[in-house]
Amino acid sequence: MNFASPEFLVFFALVAGIYWLLSHRQQNWLLLAASYIFYGWWDWRFLSLLLVSSAVDFSCGLLLDRGQSPRIRKRVLAASIATNIGLLGTFKYFDFFSHSLQRCLSALGLDVSLPMLNIILPVGISFYTFQTLSYTIDVYRKKLAATDHLFDFMLYVSFFPQLVAGPIERARHLLPQILGQRQFSVQMATSGLQLAIVGFFKKLVIADNLAILVNIVYSDAQADGLTVLLATYAFAFQIYCDFSGYTDIARGISRILGFDICENFRLPYFATSPSDFWQRWHISLSAWLRDYLYIPLGGNRGGQFATLRNLALTMLLGGLWHGASLHFVAWGAYQGILLIGFRLVSLDSSGREEPVRRRGAMFWLKVFGYFQLTCYGWLIFRAADMSRVVDLTYSLASLRQWSWNAIDFTISYELMVLVAPLICVQVYQFHRDDMEPWTKWSTLPQTLFYLGLFYATILFGATEQNEFIYFQF
């Protein structure tokens, strides 16, 4: 069920209308049922994966919490990791690795036919797998007490606002909100509705309109360098408005239900370095990779070579998390190279990254420069495969192929009409250091702002709806 569909609006209106009439226990039952209906709307068969993941990690959590033997606790944690990674690997990566191995063997002259599952990728599996894994790891580390409320834990795993595209919530943050009493707040519900309106505008007006042109260019083998450049800029804002728009809607409808879920974006295109970018883009994933992969690998504790190795491995696996394809691995490798390169040139004499003075002409030049590096990363990310990455890169690098044509004018016009106002708003957010500064406005400007976004979404929303980009992960 897509947030941007009429079915979801009816579904959520029914859930929210009944929700606040119920007791706390009944509210949780309603949300659990709604979450399973929401997920089953795509394919009811994949509800079994939610059930298996929830049952295994609930049981492992109890065993970890009550177990005293370090050896047994390690085995229980290994069982949780093996189950979740096994499900993820089977449904998302089996065919990728089987096909890759077959190609390698073929290159060596060995004609081997390996099995392929050819199964549909369950929507959101990477998100809820990482979410439930964080629970058992935190219980193992004794940072969290295991819950003995099975159905509340199932709700933590399947909470529908953030189930299929995040943010990836930690049990330490979300589970207490599920277990605790929730009181209706007019202020919280109003701010939630307002944030959801912003999210719908970003998705339907900006992202989906830009997607039409981006899809044309990225599927055109003859696109010249200037067209590819403009389309890549357009995709940078498409993916940002698509993904952050989803997060805004998820956070907004969660507030209406009395929940506060974590912030996932904080002006990522104002970053001046890769480490700065990953503290602003998909914050819940970058924090997960840091806490459950980079630090366990050794983090920055083993000297410079080990630190750089750990950064590279973390970003490679982060790229693979996004999809079972070589171009996602290449995107992860590219991000790792950026992290390593910037780390080598920006450390001071004490080994720490030099602080950035976030004002002045030099700061904005750094923002502009790093945005160009980010956009090339988006070219790798958006391309259909590695051969297309090579073709698009060649088009960008071949100055003789640059010429002005009709689609360049159309893309430039949409960037000016859709993206320029967004940038102005984000500069305002940056200077106010507030992601929702409009909530501080007086009643009349607030009303005009939200009415403007609402009617703009109705009038100028793209006629061709696209699934949220991160549904595929």
NUVO-96333 format. One record per residue (C-alpha): x, y, z; residue in three letters; residue number from 1. Coordinates in pm, whole numbers, plus 50000, padded with zeros to 5 digits. Each point is the difference from the previous one (the first is absolute). Layout:
<pts>
PT | c1 | c2 | c3 | residu | num
PT | X | Y | Z | Ala | NUM
...
</pts>
This chain:
<pts>
PT | c1 | c2 | c3 | residu | num
PT | 50000 | 50000 | 50000 | Met | 1
PT | 50158 | 50323 | 49883 | Asn | 2
PT | 49977 | 50308 | 50225 | Phe | 3
PT | 49911 | 50206 | 49692 | Ala | 4
PT | 49702 | 49779 | 49905 | Ser | 5
PT | 49631 | 50069 | 50073 | Pro | 6
PT | 49982 | 49655 | 50164 | Glu | 7
PT | 50255 | 50102 | 50261 | Phe | 8
PT | 49821 | 50327 | 50080 | Leu | 9
PT | 49676 | 49809 | 50063 | Val | 10
PT | 50190 | 49732 | 50195 | Phe | 11
PT | 50175 | 50253 | 50223 | Phe | 12
PT | 49684 | 50205 | 50057 | Ala | 13
PT | 49821 | 49686 | 50124 | Leu | 14
PT | 50291 | 49894 | 50223 | Val | 15
PT | 50052 | 50347 | 50150 | Ala | 16
PT | 49623 | 50051 | 50042 | Gly | 17
PT | 49966 | 49685 | 50210 | Ile | 18
PT | 50341 | 50014 | 50170 | Tyr | 19
PT | 49942 | 50275 | 50254 | Trp | 20
PT | 49670 | 49845 | 50113 | Leu | 21
PT | 50179 | 49692 | 50132 | Leu | 22
PT | 50198 | 49909 | 50310 | Ser | 23
PT | 50378 | 49967 | 49981 | His | 24
PT | 49992 | 49621 | 49959 | Arg | 25
PT | 49730 | 50024 | 49733 | Gln | 26
PT | 50197 | 50272 | 49819 | Gln | 27
PT | 50299 | 49767 | 49971 | Asn | 28
PT | 49783 | 49717 | 49871 | Trp | 29
PT | 49849 | 50234 | 49741 | Leu | 30
PT | 50342 | 50125 | 49888 | Leu | 31
PT | 50134 | 49645 | 49973 | Leu | 32
PT | 49703 | 49891 | 49788 | Ala | 33
PT | 50027 | 50318 | 49788 | Ala | 34
PT | 50373 | 49944 | 49949 | Ser | 35
PT | 49948 | 49647 | 49876 | Tyr | 36
PT | 49717 | 50110 | 49769 | Ile | 37
PT | 50221 | 50283 | 49871 | Phe | 38
PT | 50290 | 49765 | 49926 | Tyr | 39
PT | 49783 | 49719 | 49868 | Gly | 40
PT | 49845 | 50242 | 49749 | Trp | 41
PT | 50306 | 49944 | 49776 | Trp | 42
PT | 50018 | 49623 | 50040 | Asp | 43
PT | 49843 | 49821 | 50296 | Trp | 44
PT | 50244 | 49707 | 49965 | Arg | 45
PT | 50288 | 50215 | 50126 | Phe | 46
PT | 49825 | 50051 | 50333 | Leu | 47
PT | 50162 | 49669 | 50095 | Ser | 48
PT | 50341 | 50172 | 49989 | Leu | 49
PT | 49883 | 50260 | 50251 | Leu | 50
PT | 49864 | 49726 | 50224 | Leu | 51
PT | 50318 | 49791 | 49983 | Val | 52
PT | 50229 | 50297 | 50063 | Ser | 53
PT | 49785 | 50121 | 50290 | Ser | 54
PT | 49966 | 49657 | 50162 | Ala | 55
PT | 50370 | 49917 | 49972 | Val | 56
PT | 50127 | 50332 | 50136 | Asp | 57
PT | 49739 | 50016 | 50277 | Phe | 58
PT | 50113 | 49654 | 50117 | Ser | 59
PT | 50368 | 50084 | 49960 | Cys | 60
PT | 49950 | 50320 | 50196 | Gly | 61
PT | 49854 | 49810 | 50296 | Leu | 62
PT | 50278 | 49740 | 49988 | Leu | 63
PT | 50266 | 50271 | 49983 | Leu | 64
PT | 49844 | 50195 | 50286 | Asp | 65
PT | 49977 | 49698 | 50229 | Arg | 66
PT | 50313 | 49815 | 49890 | Gly | 67
PT | 50313 | 50018 | 50212 | Gln | 68
PT | 50246 | 49789 | 49802 | Ser | 69
PT | 50200 | 50215 | 49751 | Pro | 70
PT | 50029 | 49702 | 49766 | Arg | 71
PT | 49625 | 49937 | 49992 | Ile | 72
PT | 49926 | 50371 | 49957 | Arg | 73
PT | 50236 | 50013 | 49701 | Lys | 74
PT | 49824 | 49701 | 49847 | Arg | 75
PT | 49660 | 50159 | 50048 | Val | 76
PT | 50119 | 50323 | 49838 | Leu | 77
PT | 50152 | 49799 | 49714 | Ala | 78
PT | 49663 | 49826 | 49950 | Ala | 79
PT | 49823 | 50337 | 49977 | Ser | 80
PT | 50255 | 50140 | 49755 | Ile | 81
PT | 50001 | 49680 | 49791 | Ala | 82
PT | 49619 | 49997 | 49977 | Thr | 83
PT | 49966 | 50364 | 49898 | Asn | 84
PT | 50296 | 50013 | 49766 | Ile | 85
PT | 49894 | 49662 | 49862 | Gly | 86
PT | 49654 | 50133 | 49912 | Leu | 87
PT | 50147 | 50318 | 49854 | Leu | 88
PT | 50265 | 49810 | 49808 | Gly | 89
PT | 49756 | 49747 | 49858 | Thr | 90
PT | 49741 | 50247 | 49878 | Phe | 91
PT | 50226 | 50288 | 49901 | Lys | 92
PT | 50347 | 49867 | 49917 | Tyr | 93
PT | 49983 | 49631 | 49906 | Phe | 94
PT | 49943 | 50058 | 49628 | Asp | 95
PT | 50258 | 50281 | 49992 | Phe | 96
PT | 50279 | 49790 | 50147 | Phe | 97
PT | 49899 | 49691 | 49804 | Ser | 98
PT | 50003 | 50194 | 49673 | His | 99
PT | 50330 | 50174 | 50088 | Ser | 100
PT | 50167 | 49667 | 50083 | Leu | 101
PT | 49871 | 49847 | 49679 | Gln | 102
PT | 50149 | 50287 | 49797 | Arg | 103
PT | 50336 | 49964 | 50178 | Cys | 104
PT | 50007 | 49625 | 49932 | Leu | 105
PT | 49905 | 50063 | 49638 | Ser | 106
PT | 50289 | 50247 | 49965 | Ala | 107
PT | 50231 | 49720 | 50121 | Leu | 108
PT | 49864 | 49769 | 49733 | Gly | 109
PT | 49773 | 49799 | 50229 | Leu | 110
PT | 49646 | 49962 | 49868 | Asp | 111
PT | 49804 | 49952 | 50322 | Val | 112
PT | 49627 | 50057 | 50043 | Ser | 113
PT | 49924 | 50122 | 50352 | Leu | 114
PT | 49650 | 50013 | 50152 | Pro | 115
PT | 49797 | 50324 | 49995 | Met | 116
PT | 49701 | 50063 | 50223 | Leu | 117
PT | 49837 | 50274 | 49789 | Asn | 118
PT | 49786 | 50118 | 50291 | Ile | 119
PT | 49844 | 50340 | 50058 | Ile | 120
PT | 50187 | 50226 | 50242 | Leu | 121
PT | 49782 | 50058 | 50309 | Pro | 122
PT | 49945 | 50373 | 50038 | Val | 123
PT | 50190 | 50159 | 50289 | Gly | 124
PT | 50183 | 49681 | 50103 | Ile | 125
PT | 50332 | 50181 | 50045 | Ser | 126
PT | 49840 | 50252 | 50236 | Phe | 127
PT | 49816 | 49770 | 50237 | Tyr | 128
PT | 50285 | 49746 | 50000 | Thr | 129
PT | 50245 | 50264 | 50121 | Phe | 130
PT | 49744 | 50132 | 50248 | Gln | 131
PT | 49938 | 49667 | 50169 | Thr | 132
PT | 50371 | 49910 | 49990 | Leu | 133
PT | 50082 | 50316 | 50195 | Ser | 134
PT | 49768 | 49877 | 50275 | Tyr | 135
PT | 50176 | 49668 | 50060 | Thr | 136
PT | 50345 | 50158 | 49973 | Ile | 137
PT | 49907 | 50269 | 50256 | Asp | 138
PT | 49858 | 49735 | 50236 | Val | 139
PT | 50321 | 49798 | 49957 | Tyr | 140
PT | 50207 | 50309 | 50080 | Arg | 141
PT | 49776 | 50059 | 50307 | Lys | 142
PT | 49903 | 50345 | 49875 | Lys | 143
PT | 49635 | 49897 | 50000 | Leu | 144
PT | 49781 | 49766 | 50205 | Ala | 145
PT | 49806 | 49747 | 49795 | Ala | 146
PT | 49623 | 50039 | 49990 | Thr | 147
PT | 49772 | 49711 | 50093 | Asp | 148
PT | 49704 | 50146 | 49808 | His | 149
PT | 49998 | 49803 | 49674 | Leu | 150
PT | 49731 | 50197 | 49819 | Phe | 151
PT | 50151 | 50333 | 50098 | Asp | 152
PT | 50332 | 49880 | 49863 | Phe | 153
PT | 49826 | 49893 | 49679 | Met | 154
PT | 49862 | 50355 | 49977 | Leu | 155
PT | 50353 | 50140 | 50045 | Tyr | 156
PT | 50119 | 49792 | 49702 | Val | 157
PT | 49699 | 50078 | 49778 | Ser | 158
PT | 49890 | 50355 | 50100 | Phe | 159
PT | 49849 | 50102 | 49667 | Phe | 160
PT | 50099 | 50370 | 49970 | Pro | 161
PT | 50369 | 49912 | 49977 | Gln | 162
PT | 49984 | 49630 | 49909 | Leu | 163
PT | 50096 | 50002 | 49632 | Val | 164
PT | 50241 | 50295 | 49966 | Ala | 165
PT | 50107 | 50099 | 50348 | Gly | 166
PT | 50130 | 50173 | 50193 | Pro | 167
PT | 50166 | 49692 | 50150 | Ile | 168
PT | 49884 | 50036 | 50360 | Glu | 169
PT | 50187 | 49874 | 50304 | Arg | 170
PT | 49804 | 49807 | 50260 | Ala | 171
PT | 50139 | 50234 | 50266 | Arg | 172
PT | 49805 | 50283 | 49837 | His | 173
PT | 49685 | 49844 | 49854 | Leu | 174
PT | 49920 | 49709 | 50232 | Leu | 175
PT | 49947 | 50213 | 50315 | Pro | 176
PT | 49751 | 50209 | 49801 | Gln | 177
PT | 49813 | 49681 | 49906 | Ile | 178
PT | 50001 | 49868 | 50357 | Leu | 179
PT | 49910 | 50334 | 50160 | Gly | 180
PT | 49670 | 50188 | 50012 | Gln | 181
PT | 49943 | 50254 | 49723 | Arg | 182
PT | 49789 | 50310 | 50047 | Gln | 183
PT | 49838 | 50191 | 49715 | Phe | 184
PT | 50162 | 50340 | 49944 | Ser | 185
PT | 49845 | 50257 | 49770 | Val | 186
PT | 50340 | 50163 | 49955 | Gln | 187
PT | 50171 | 49671 | 49910 | Met | 188
PT | 49720 | 49893 | 49764 | Ala | 189
PT | 50001 | 50341 | 49830 | Thr | 190
PT | 50375 | 50001 | 49951 | Ser | 191
PT | 49974 | 49643 | 49868 | Gly | 192
PT | 49739 | 50099 | 49743 | Leu | 193
PT | 50211 | 50300 | 49899 | Gln | 194
PT | 50314 | 49787 | 49958 | Leu | 195
PT | 49808 | 49743 | 49794 | Ala | 196
PT | 49876 | 50278 | 49768 | Ile | 197
PT | 50361 | 50109 | 49946 | Val | 198
PT | 50094 | 49639 | 49924 | Gly | 199
PT | 49718 | 49951 | 49748 | Phe | 200
PT | 50101 | 50322 | 49824 | Phe | 201
PT | 50364 | 49894 | 49977 | Lys | 202
PT | 49907 | 49658 | 49863 | Lys | 203
PT | 49710 | 50076 | 49763 | Leu | 204
PT | 50097 | 50344 | 49871 | Val | 205
PT | 50379 | 50007 | 50002 | Ile | 206
PT | 50121 | 49638 | 49990 | Ala | 207
PT | 49739 | 49852 | 49766 | Asp | 208
PT | 50017 | 50288 | 49751 | Asn | 209
PT | 50379 | 49982 | 49988 | Leu | 210
PT | 49982 | 49620 | 49964 | Ala | 211
PT | 49830 | 50028 | 49661 | Ile | 212
PT | 50299 | 50180 | 49845 | Leu | 213
PT | 50264 | 49803 | 50190 | Val | 214
PT | 49852 | 49671 | 49876 | Asn | 215
PT | 50007 | 50124 | 49639 | Ile | 216
PT | 50365 | 50106 | 50013 | Val | 217
PT | 50134 | 49701 | 50192 | Tyr | 218
PT | 49836 | 49761 | 49756 | Ser | 219
PT | 50132 | 50190 | 49694 | Asp | 220
PT | 50323 | 49847 | 49871 | Ala | 221
PT | 50060 | 50310 | 49785 | Gln | 222
PT | 49970 | 50265 | 50276 | Ala | 223
PT | 50284 | 50253 | 49979 | Asp | 224
PT | 50210 | 50128 | 50287 | Gly | 225
PT | 49802 | 50314 | 50082 | Leu | 226
PT | 49674 | 49806 | 50005 | Thr | 227
PT | 50150 | 49735 | 50229 | Val | 228
PT | 50135 | 50273 | 50231 | Leu | 229
PT | 49665 | 50175 | 50029 | Leu | 230
PT | 49814 | 49670 | 50045 | Ala | 231
PT | 50245 | 49900 | 50274 | Thr | 232
PT | 49935 | 50328 | 50183 | Tyr | 233
PT | 49630 | 49929 | 49958 | Ala | 234
PT | 50042 | 49649 | 50141 | Phe | 235
PT | 50190 | 50134 | 50301 | Ala | 236
PT | 49692 | 50199 | 50095 | Phe | 237
PT | 49759 | 49729 | 49889 | Gln | 238
PT | 50151 | 49739 | 50232 | Ile | 239
PT | 50030 | 50251 | 50283 | Tyr | 240
PT | 49637 | 50115 | 49975 | Cys | 241
PT | 49878 | 49645 | 49942 | Asp | 242
PT | 50178 | 49848 | 50301 | Phe | 243
PT | 49980 | 50294 | 50239 | Ser | 244
PT | 49639 | 50049 | 49889 | Gly | 245
PT | 49925 | 49642 | 50108 | Tyr | 246
PT | 50172 | 50066 | 50333 | Thr | 247
PT | 49801 | 50321 | 50053 | Asp | 248
PT | 49674 | 49814 | 49937 | Ile | 249
PT | 50108 | 49712 | 50226 | Ala | 250
PT | 50098 | 50235 | 50281 | Arg | 251
PT | 49687 | 50207 | 49949 | Gly | 252
PT | 49748 | 49716 | 50018 | Ile | 253
PT | 50193 | 49853 | 50294 | Ser | 254
PT | 49953 | 50325 | 50190 | Arg | 255
PT | 49626 | 49985 | 49933 | Ile | 256
PT | 50007 | 49657 | 50166 | Leu | 257
PT | 50202 | 50133 | 50294 | Gly | 258
PT | 50344 | 49872 | 49896 | Phe | 259
PT | 50326 | 50185 | 49941 | Asp | 260
PT | 50227 | 49825 | 49749 | Ile | 261
PT | 50353 | 50109 | 49927 | Cys | 262
PT | 50116 | 50265 | 49757 | Glu | 263
PT | 50157 | 49849 | 49688 | Asn | 264
PT | 50109 | 50306 | 49799 | Phe | 265
PT | 50156 | 50329 | 50099 | Arg | 266
PT | 50084 | 50210 | 49693 | Leu | 267
PT | 50239 | 49745 | 49843 | Pro | 268
PT | 50094 | 50221 | 49705 | Tyr | 269
PT | 50149 | 50251 | 50242 | Phe | 270
PT | 50274 | 49749 | 50081 | Ala | 271
PT | 50364 | 50091 | 49939 | Thr | 272
PT | 50148 | 49651 | 50035 | Ser | 273
PT | 49888 | 49636 | 49982 | Pro | 274
PT | 49994 | 49960 | 50379 | Ser | 275
PT | 49787 | 50314 | 50021 | Asp | 276
PT | 49771 | 49866 | 49726 | Phe | 277
PT | 49941 | 49668 | 50177 | Trp | 278
PT | 49905 | 50185 | 50316 | Gln | 279
PT | 49727 | 50170 | 49795 | Arg | 280
PT | 49884 | 49741 | 49744 | Trp | 281
PT | 49813 | 49682 | 50103 | His | 282
PT | 50119 | 50063 | 50354 | Ile | 283
PT | 49844 | 49683 | 50142 | Ser | 284
PT | 50189 | 49776 | 49754 | Leu | 285
PT | 50335 | 50176 | 50038 | Ser | 286
PT | 49963 | 49981 | 50381 | Ala | 287
PT | 49912 | 49628 | 49973 | Trp | 288
PT | 50304 | 49931 | 49782 | Leu | 289
PT | 50220 | 50193 | 50242 | Arg | 290
PT | 49874 | 49827 | 50317 | Asp | 291
PT | 49952 | 49645 | 49874 | Tyr | 292
PT | 50263 | 49968 | 49728 | Leu | 293
PT | 50272 | 50267 | 49999 | Tyr | 294
PT | 50066 | 50001 | 50376 | Ile | 295
PT | 49989 | 49616 | 50034 | Pro | 296
PT | 50250 | 49981 | 49712 | Leu | 297
PT | 50231 | 50213 | 50215 | Gly | 298
PT | 49895 | 50351 | 49906 | Gly | 299
PT | 50293 | 50237 | 50027 | Asn | 300
PT | 50171 | 49810 | 50280 | Arg | 301
PT | 50259 | 49803 | 49800 | Gly | 302
PT | 50208 | 50267 | 49831 | Gly | 303
PT | 49951 | 50182 | 49673 | Gln | 304
PT | 50011 | 49703 | 49764 | Phe | 305
PT | 49745 | 49805 | 50206 | Ala | 306
PT | 49775 | 50306 | 50021 | Thr | 307
PT | 50006 | 50051 | 49624 | Leu | 308
PT | 49937 | 49629 | 49943 | Arg | 309
PT | 49702 | 50008 | 50236 | Asn | 310
PT | 49858 | 50307 | 49826 | Leu | 311
PT | 50032 | 49830 | 49661 | Ala | 312
PT | 49838 | 49676 | 50117 | Leu | 313
PT | 49715 | 50185 | 50171 | Thr | 314
PT | 49916 | 50203 | 49692 | Met | 315
PT | 50031 | 49699 | 49767 | Leu | 316
PT | 49748 | 49813 | 50212 | Leu | 317
PT | 49789 | 50315 | 50023 | Gly | 318
PT | 49991 | 50013 | 49622 | Gly | 319
PT | 49907 | 49631 | 49981 | Leu | 320
PT | 49722 | 50062 | 50255 | Trp | 321
PT | 49835 | 50224 | 49742 | His | 322
PT | 49975 | 49732 | 49735 | Gly | 323
PT | 50133 | 49678 | 49855 | Ala | 324
PT | 50182 | 50157 | 49707 | Ser | 325
PT | 50357 | 50092 | 49915 | Leu | 326
PT | 49917 | 50366 | 49953 | His | 327
PT | 49879 | 50021 | 50362 | Phe | 328
PT | 50324 | 49838 | 50112 | Val | 329
PT | 50186 | 50254 | 49782 | Ala | 330
PT | 49800 | 50281 | 50162 | Trp | 331
PT | 50100 | 49870 | 50344 | Gly | 332
PT | 50362 | 49977 | 49887 | Ala | 333
PT | 49982 | 50358 | 49869 | Tyr | 334
PT | 49865 | 50120 | 50336 | Gln | 335
PT | 50279 | 49813 | 50175 | Gly | 336
PT | 50262 | 50163 | 49776 | Ile | 337
PT | 49855 | 50343 | 50083 | Leu | 338
PT | 50009 | 49926 | 50373 | Leu | 339
PT | 50359 | 49876 | 49980 | Ile | 340
PT | 50116 | 50287 | 49778 | Gly | 341
PT | 49846 | 50271 | 50213 | Phe | 342
PT | 50128 | 49837 | 50317 | Arg | 343
PT | 50356 | 49996 | 49869 | Leu | 344
PT | 50000 | 50369 | 49904 | Val | 345
PT | 49785 | 50154 | 50274 | Ser | 346
PT | 50144 | 49865 | 50325 | Leu | 347
PT | 50182 | 50245 | 50224 | Asp | 348
PT | 50319 | 49926 | 50192 | Ser | 349
PT | 49805 | 49826 | 50279 | Ser | 350
PT | 49838 | 49759 | 49752 | Gly | 351
PT | 49656 | 50158 | 50011 | Arg | 352
PT | 49801 | 50141 | 49712 | Glu | 353
PT | 50033 | 50376 | 49988 | Glu | 354
PT | 49677 | 50179 | 50097 | Pro | 355
PT | 49812 | 50182 | 49725 | Val | 356
PT | 49911 | 50365 | 50044 | Arg | 357
PT | 49642 | 49987 | 49870 | Arg | 358
PT | 49983 | 50348 | 49852 | Arg | 359
PT | 50180 | 50218 | 49752 | Gly | 360
PT | 50092 | 49962 | 49633 | Ala | 361
PT | 50244 | 49713 | 50061 | Met | 362
PT | 49731 | 49795 | 50171 | Phe | 363
PT | 49758 | 50041 | 49709 | Trp | 364
PT | 50275 | 49912 | 49752 | Leu | 365
PT | 50062 | 49679 | 50194 | Lys | 366
PT | 49627 | 49924 | 49999 | Val | 367
PT | 49984 | 50055 | 49624 | Phe | 368
PT | 50313 | 49791 | 49939 | Gly | 369
PT | 49888 | 49707 | 50211 | Tyr | 370
PT | 49655 | 50009 | 49837 | Phe | 371
PT | 50170 | 49928 | 49665 | Gln | 372
PT | 50168 | 49693 | 50151 | Leu | 373
PT | 49668 | 49891 | 50149 | Thr | 374
PT | 49830 | 50034 | 49662 | Cys | 375
PT | 50252 | 49775 | 49829 | Tyr | 376
PT | 49923 | 49745 | 50268 | Gly | 377
PT | 49631 | 50034 | 49912 | Trp | 378
PT | 50086 | 49932 | 49635 | Leu | 379
PT | 50152 | 49665 | 50106 | Ile | 380
PT | 49701 | 49933 | 50226 | Phe | 381
PT | 49735 | 50083 | 49737 | Arg | 382
PT | 50155 | 49824 | 49701 | Ala | 383
PT | 49842 | 49667 | 49906 | Ala | 384
PT | 50330 | 49810 | 50013 | Asp | 385
PT | 50377 | 50047 | 49981 | Met | 386
PT | 50009 | 50019 | 49622 | Ser | 387
PT | 49757 | 50290 | 50020 | Arg | 388
PT | 50219 | 50166 | 50265 | Val | 389
PT | 50290 | 49987 | 49753 | Val | 390
PT | 49788 | 50143 | 49717 | Asp | 391
PT | 49864 | 50286 | 50211 | Leu | 392
PT | 50345 | 50081 | 50138 | Thr | 393
PT | 50140 | 50008 | 49646 | Tyr | 394
PT | 49723 | 50239 | 49895 | Ser | 395
PT | 50084 | 50232 | 50290 | Leu | 396
PT | 50372 | 49987 | 49928 | Ala | 397
PT | 49969 | 50053 | 49623 | Ser | 398
PT | 49972 | 50376 | 49962 | Leu | 399
PT | 49944 | 49967 | 49626 | Arg | 400
PT | 49667 | 49829 | 50074 | Gln | 401
PT | 49866 | 50298 | 50194 | Trp | 402
PT | 49728 | 50188 | 49813 | Ser | 403
PT | 49680 | 50181 | 50092 | Trp | 404
PT | 49675 | 49832 | 49897 | Asn | 405
PT | 49629 | 50003 | 50084 | Ala | 406
PT | 50016 | 49761 | 50296 | Ile | 407
PT | 50283 | 50203 | 50155 | Asp | 408
PT | 49769 | 50302 | 49996 | Phe | 409
PT | 49718 | 49797 | 50157 | Thr | 410
PT | 50222 | 49863 | 50278 | Ile | 411
PT | 50146 | 50345 | 50067 | Ser | 412
PT | 49649 | 50144 | 50022 | Tyr | 413
PT | 49888 | 49736 | 50249 | Glu | 414
PT | 50314 | 50045 | 50207 | Leu | 415
PT | 49929 | 50373 | 50012 | Met | 416
PT | 49629 | 49963 | 50080 | Val | 417
PT | 50016 | 49704 | 50239 | Leu | 418
PT | 50350 | 49992 | 50148 | Val | 419
PT | 50094 | 50367 | 50032 | Ala | 420
PT | 49714 | 50072 | 50248 | Pro | 421
PT | 50096 | 49685 | 50194 | Leu | 422
PT | 50358 | 50122 | 50028 | Ile | 423
PT | 49879 | 50338 | 50126 | Cys | 424
PT | 49789 | 49827 | 50267 | Val | 425
PT | 50294 | 49784 | 50102 | Gln | 426
PT | 50232 | 50302 | 50029 | Val | 427
PT | 49737 | 50145 | 50234 | Tyr | 428
PT | 49993 | 49674 | 50200 | Gln | 429
PT | 50380 | 50001 | 50013 | Phe | 430
PT | 50024 | 50353 | 50133 | His | 431
PT | 49724 | 49936 | 50254 | Arg | 432
PT | 50160 | 49665 | 50092 | Asp | 433
PT | 49648 | 49860 | 50003 | Asp | 434
PT | 49857 | 49731 | 49772 | Met | 435
PT | 49642 | 50118 | 50061 | Glu | 436
PT | 50031 | 50378 | 50043 | Pro | 437
PT | 49648 | 50059 | 49865 | Trp | 438
PT | 49855 | 49851 | 50318 | Thr | 439
PT | 50126 | 50314 | 50180 | Lys | 440
PT | 49813 | 50237 | 49769 | Trp | 441
PT | 49682 | 50177 | 50102 | Ser | 442
PT | 49663 | 49850 | 49906 | Thr | 443
PT | 49936 | 50184 | 49672 | Leu | 444
PT | 50338 | 49932 | 49830 | Pro | 445
PT | 49985 | 49637 | 50115 | Gln | 446
PT | 49650 | 49957 | 49859 | Thr | 447
PT | 50092 | 50156 | 49666 | Leu | 448
PT | 50317 | 49787 | 49981 | Phe | 449
PT | 49822 | 49668 | 50054 | Tyr | 450
PT | 49704 | 50090 | 49782 | Leu | 451
PT | 50244 | 50097 | 49725 | Gly | 452
PT | 50181 | 49666 | 50027 | Leu | 453
PT | 49672 | 49807 | 50012 | Phe | 454
PT | 49849 | 50161 | 49690 | Tyr | 455
PT | 50333 | 49993 | 49815 | Ala | 456
PT | 50013 | 49625 | 50062 | Thr | 457
PT | 49645 | 49960 | 49865 | Ile | 458
PT | 50058 | 50222 | 49696 | Leu | 459
PT | 50362 | 49929 | 49908 | Phe | 460
PT | 50061 | 49647 | 50125 | Gly | 461
PT | 50137 | 49781 | 49721 | Ala | 462
PT | 49734 | 49814 | 49805 | Thr | 463
PT | 50224 | 49693 | 49993 | Glu | 464
PT | 50056 | 49870 | 50351 | Gln | 465
PT | 50321 | 49815 | 50088 | Asn | 466
PT | 50064 | 49764 | 50286 | Glu | 467
PT | 50231 | 50146 | 50265 | Phe | 468
PT | 50355 | 49928 | 49886 | Ile | 469
PT | 50106 | 49834 | 50323 | Tyr | 470
PT | 49715 | 49746 | 49983 | Phe | 471
PT | 50232 | 49790 | 49784 | Gln | 472
PT | 50249 | 49964 | 50284 | Phe | 473
</pts>
